[in-house]
Amino acid sequence: MLRRVASFPLAARFIRLRADFRIDSADAFFVQMGMLTVAFFRGLDYVAMPADTVPAVLSSVERAAPLDTWGYLFILCAAVGAVGAHFGRWRVCAVGHGLLVAVYVVFGIGSLADVLERASLTDSSLFGFRTGLGWIVGAAVVHAALYRSSMNAWRSANAR
């Protein structure tokens, strides 16, 4: 397999980078807590929004439920992940990250669907897709990596 990849220099460089990349547990913990903090404050922002205030742009997913419902979901997921990380309960932490992956993917797909729908109805060019891609690639992918990392930590702890 590596011989076939070696014929593509860019792919070989990526695989080498992936094999050489290491992050120590303290840095991983800070990344984890940072991402959970972002999710917590996203939820807090939804919950704290005055009832008579409606944001100018909401995706179809955000409109599907009251904003404070989404807010409490973000807060709950972030709290589960943070409590699990703080107490070294990696399976609990993984649940928080896994739920955040699902929420961010749903938000991202909803946002991208709105962009496609608007473009097809108005025959306009595609624009406004950065929010959906940000939720999927920026947030969901990082939480997926943290989910996997938490599950690996849990497996390592149970292997002893």
Beta strands, then each sheet from edge to edge (+ up, - down):
end
